Amino acid sequence: LIHPSPLQFGIQLADVQNANDHFNAVLKERLSMPPCQSIEERFDGYSRWNGDWIGPETKLDVGKIRTGWGFLPSREMGCKIETFSKEDLLSIPEKKSIYVIGTSRERGVFLSLVDMLLEPKEKEHFGDSVVGQCWGRAVVEKGNMKV
């Protein structure tokens, strides 16, 4: 290592403002795309997710998961992924079902949904339960949501 470093860089305030303006324009464009769930023609976007994960410090209002991170889809993806909070899922006014069919990857989606629906006390022994160990058919219901 060379001390002090012969390399220096600085960020000009104008550069920061231009970067913020560009980011906000991209954000607005991408979040105005239609939801992937609403596309009726054959859609294989879920197998080619392309975009960027945006950290919680951006205070993204939509498209974020419970950790605060949000997925900003690429232009090529052409649609946005809708996300729902635990409160959204538990306040559904009528019975709804989500079916998850597939491999271990999809099983992870199922377990994530179940994890999101249940309170900490309700999942205290989840790993030892039939649902936590199930590789076949499992059903979890809470409120009007059935997974």
N, C-alpha and C positions, 0 to 999 in steps of 0.2 A: 504494500500500500504506500502511496505517496501522500505525505502530509506536508503542507496542505494540498488538497487536490488541485491539479492544474485545470480541472473542468469546473465550470460554473454555469448555472442556468438560473433564470429568473422568470417570474410570471408577471406579465404586465396586467394591470387592472382591466384594460380594454380586452385582453385575451380572455380573462375570466368572464366578463360580461358577454362577449361573443359566444363563448362556450355555453353559458347559461341560456342564452337566447336560442342557440341551436338545439340544446337538450330539450327545452320546453316545446320547440316546434316539432321535434321528432316525437316527443311524448304525446302531444296533441294528435298528431297524425296516426300514430300506432293505436292509441286508445279509442280512436273513432272508427277503427276497423270493425266489421261485424263479428259477433261472437262465433267461435268455431262450432259451437253446439247448434247454431241456427242454420248452418249451411246444409241444404237438402241434397245436393248432388253428392256423388261418391267423394268422400273426403279422407285422405290419408295423412293429414297434417300432424296427427298425434305421433306418427312414426318418424316425422322429420321436424321436430321442434327446432326452431332456429330463432335465436334472439338473444337478449341479454338479461341477466338477473340484475336488478337494481336494488341497492341496499336500503335499509330502513331510514337512513339519514335523509333520503329524498322526500320522505313523507308522502309517498305515492298514495292517493286516495282509493284507487281501484286496482284490481289485479294482483293484490298482495296476499301472501299466505300468513298464517298466524305468527310467524317469526318477524314479520314486518317487511320481508323481502318480496319483491314483485317481479313478475316476468314480463318483459317488454318484447313482444314478438317482432320478428324481422318483417320487412316489406314483402319478402318472398313468401312468408308463411300466409300472409293475406287475411288473417283473422286473429282475434284476441281470445285468450282463455279466460272465461268467467270464473271468478272465485267467490266463495260464499263463506261467511263467518259461522261460527257455532250458533250464534244468535239467529242468523238467517235460517239455518237448518231447523232449529227448534221452534221457530215461529211460523212455520208453514201452516196455513189455515186448514188444509185438507190432507188426507193421507197421500203420501208419495213414496215411491220405491226407487232405489238405485241398485241396479244389478251389475256386479263386477264378475266377468268371466274371463279366464285366461290362465297365464302361467304365474310363476312366483313373483314376477314384477307386478302383475295386476293384484295379486294377493297382498302385496305391500300397499297398494292403493286402498284396498278394502280395509286393511288394518289401520291405515292412517285415518280413514273416515270414521271408523269405530272409535279410535283414540280421540278424535276431535269431538265426537258426540258425548262420550261418557265423562263424568266427573272423576276426579282423582280417586275418590273413595270407591266408585263403581268399578274401577279397573285395578284395584289393589292386588288381586290374584289373577289378573287377566292372562298372564303367561302360562299359568297352569290350567286354564279353563279349556273347554272343548273348542270354543271359538278361537282362542289364542294358538291352539295347536292344530286346528282343522285345515286339511288340504282338500276337503270335499265341499259339501254344501254347508253354509253357516248363515244364520240370520240374526241380526241385532236390530231391535226396535226401540226407539225413544221418541216420545211425543208422536207426531204424525210422520216421522221419518223411519223408513225401513230400509236397511242396507243388507 
